Amino acid sequence: MNYDEHDGHPDWLHINAIDYNPVLDQIVLSIPYFNEFWIINHNTTTEEAAGSKGDLLYRWGNPQAYDRGASGDKKLYFQHDVRWINPNALEGEEDFGKISLFNNRLPGGMSSANVVQTMIDGQYQLQNSRFLPEDFERTIIYPEAEERAFSNALSSAQFLPNGNVLLLAGRWGFAYEITPQYEIVWIYI
């Protein structure tokens, strides 16, 4: 929790998204200045939180933030709209434990929507003291050179029941829906 790469910025622990999973009774939080999202227990009491029961259950996106990696290991870049794809999915169902997000400030001036499969065999797993998986399950990037598809903040990605993804590059008000085959269904500016 002492990670600070922003020279003492007063809002270093800023949270820009929160979502609840009733099946797991857990909350996911997006911490953009850490370039991570965290998962915590929803049912932990104040007294329990004072001990080890208040620990983070899972954190992902920047292992350097907890001294388990280098800058090249970072996957998230000031992410927004972190949410459970299907918070009601049960263990064994396709979307169980999956998190979606909008990854704002990718190197090279890009932004993307991503999916992270947080649970492996029904639990959060570590390898070499790092939370798995090592990479995204899915990445969606606008298929053409379009500057408005990049946004440094204020953005979202919603995975729709028909398999399409609705993305909003919030800084520019550039919204689009894309199919799994990367075909643009519609654009709104």
C-alpha positions in Angstrom: 0.0 0.0 0.0 3.0 2.3 0.0 3.3 2.3 -3.8 3.4 5.9 -5.1 4.8 6.8 -8.5 3.0 10.1 -8.6 5.3 12.2 -6.3 2.9 12.4 -3.4 -0.2 13.3 -5.4 -2.9 13.8 -2.8 -5.3 11.5 -4.6 -2.9 8.6 -4.9 -5.5 6.0 -3.8 -8.2 7.3 -6.1 -10.9 4.7 -6.9 -12.7 5.2 -10.2 -14.9 2.0 -10.3 -16.6 -0.3 -7.9 -18.7 -3.4 -8.6 -20.3 -6.1 -6.5 -20.5 -9.8 -7.1 -23.4 -11.4 -5.1 -22.3 -15.0 -5.9 -18.8 -14.4 -4.4 -19.9 -11.7 -2.0 -16.9 -9.7 -3.1 -16.2 -6.2 -4.4 -13.8 -5.2 -7.2 -12.2 -1.8 -7.0 -10.3 0.0 -9.8 -7.2 1.9 -8.5 -5.9 3.7 -11.5 -2.8 5.3 -10.0 -1.6 1.8 -9.0 -2.6 0.6 -12.4 -4.4 -2.3 -10.7 -7.7 -3.6 -9.7 -8.3 -5.1 -6.3 -10.9 -7.6 -5.0 -12.0 -7.5 -1.3 -14.5 -9.4 0.8 -17.9 -7.7 1.1 -18.8 -9.5 4.4 -15.7 -8.6 6.4 -16.6 -6.7 9.6 -14.5 -3.7 10.9 -13.0 -5.9 13.6 -12.1 -8.6 11.1 -10.6 -6.0 8.7 -8.2 -4.9 11.5 -6.6 -8.4 11.2 -5.6 -10.5 8.3 -9.2 -10.9 7.1 -9.0 -7.3 5.8 -6.3 -8.3 3.3 -6.8 -7.9 -0.4 -8.0 -11.2 -1.9 -6.7 -10.4 -5.3 -4.9 -7.7 -7.1 -3.9 -7.5 -10.8 -2.5 -5.3 -13.4 0.9 -4.1 -12.0 2.9 -6.5 -9.9 5.5 -3.8 -9.4 3.0 -2.1 -7.0 3.4 -5.0 -4.6 7.2 -5.6 -5.2 6.6 -8.7 -7.4 7.7 -7.3 -10.8 9.2 -4.6 -12.9 7.8 -1.8 -15.0 7.7 -4.1 -18.0 5.3 -6.5 -16.2 2.6 -3.8 -16.1 -0.7 -4.7 -18.0 -3.0 -1.9 -16.9 -2.6 1.8 -17.7 -4.9 4.1 -15.8 -7.9 1.7 -16.3 -11.5 2.6 -15.9 -14.9 0.8 -15.7 -13.6 -2.3 -14.0 -16.6 -4.7 -13.5 -17.6 -8.3 -13.3 -18.7 -9.4 -16.8 -21.5 -11.4 -15.2 -21.7 -11.0 -11.4 -24.3 -13.7 -11.2 -22.3 -16.4 -13.0 -21.8 -19.5 -10.9 -18.6 -21.6 -10.7 -18.4 -23.7 -13.9 -20.2 -21.1 -16.0 -18.2 -19.4 -18.8 -18.0 -15.9 -17.2 -17.4 -16.9 -13.6 -14.8 -14.7 -12.1 -14.2 -12.7 -15.3 -13.5 -8.9 -15.0 -13.8 -6.5 -17.9 -12.2 -3.0 -18.1 -11.2 -0.1 -20.3 -7.4 0.1 -20.4 -6.8 3.8 -21.1 -3.2 4.7 -21.6 -1.5 1.8 -23.4 2.0 2.4 -24.7 1.9 3.8 -28.3 -1.1 6.0 -27.7 -3.7 3.2 -27.8 -6.6 2.2 -25.6 -8.3 -1.2 -25.3 -11.1 -3.2 -23.7 -9.8 -6.2 -21.9 -11.0 -9.3 -20.0 -9.2 -10.9 -17.1 -10.0 -14.4 -15.9 -9.3 -13.9 -12.2 -10.3 -17.4 -11.0 -8.5 -20.6 -12.0 -10.2 -23.8 -10.7 -12.6 -21.6 -8.6 -10.0 -19.7 -6.7 -7.4 -16.9 -7.0 -4.0 -18.3 -7.6 -0.4 -17.1 -7.1 2.7 -18.1 -9.0 6.0 -16.9 -7.7 4.1 -14.6 -5.4 2.2 -13.0 -8.3 -1.5 -13.2 -9.0 -2.4 -15.1 -12.1 -3.1 -15.0 -14.9 0.0 -13.6 -16.6 -2.0 -11.9 -19.4 -5.5 -10.9 -20.6 -7.9 -13.5 -21.7 -9.2 -11.1 -24.4 -8.2 -7.8 -25.8 -10.3 -5.6 -28.1 -8.8 -2.6 -29.9 -10.5 -0.4 -32.5 -9.7 -2.1 -35.9 -8.7 1.1 -37.8 -6.3 4.0 -37.1 -8.7 6.3 -35.2 -7.2 8.8 -32.8 -10.6 9.2 -31.0 -10.5 5.5 -30.0 -7.7 6.6 -27.5 -8.8 8.2 -24.2 -6.6 9.0 -21.3 -9.5 8.7 -18.8 -13.3 8.6 -18.4 -14.0 5.5 -20.5 -15.9 2.3 -20.5 -16.3 -1.1 -22.0 -19.4 -3.2 -21.7 -19.6 -6.8 -22.9 -23.0 -7.4 -24.4 -25.1 -10.6 -24.2 -24.9 -11.0 -28.0 -21.1 -11.2 -27.8 -20.4 -7.7 -29.1 -18.6 -5.1 -27.0 -19.7 -1.5 -26.5 -16.8 0.9 -26.0 -16.7 4.6 -25.1 -13.5 6.6 -25.4 -14.8 9.1 -22.8 -12.6 12.1 -23.4 -13.8 12.5 -26.9 -17.3 11.1 -26.7 -16.4 8.4 -29.2 -18.6 5.4 -28.8 -18.7 2.2 -30.9 -20.0 -1.3 -30.9 -17.8 -4.0 -32.3 -18.4 -7.7 -33.0 -16.1 -10.6 -32.0 -14.9 -10.5 -35.6 -13.9 -6.9 -35.2 -16.6 -5.5 -37.4 -18.0 -2.1 -36.4 -21.7 -2.3 -35.8 -22.2 1.4 -35.3 -20.3 4.6 -34.2 -21.6 7.6 -32.3 -19.6 10.8 -31.8 
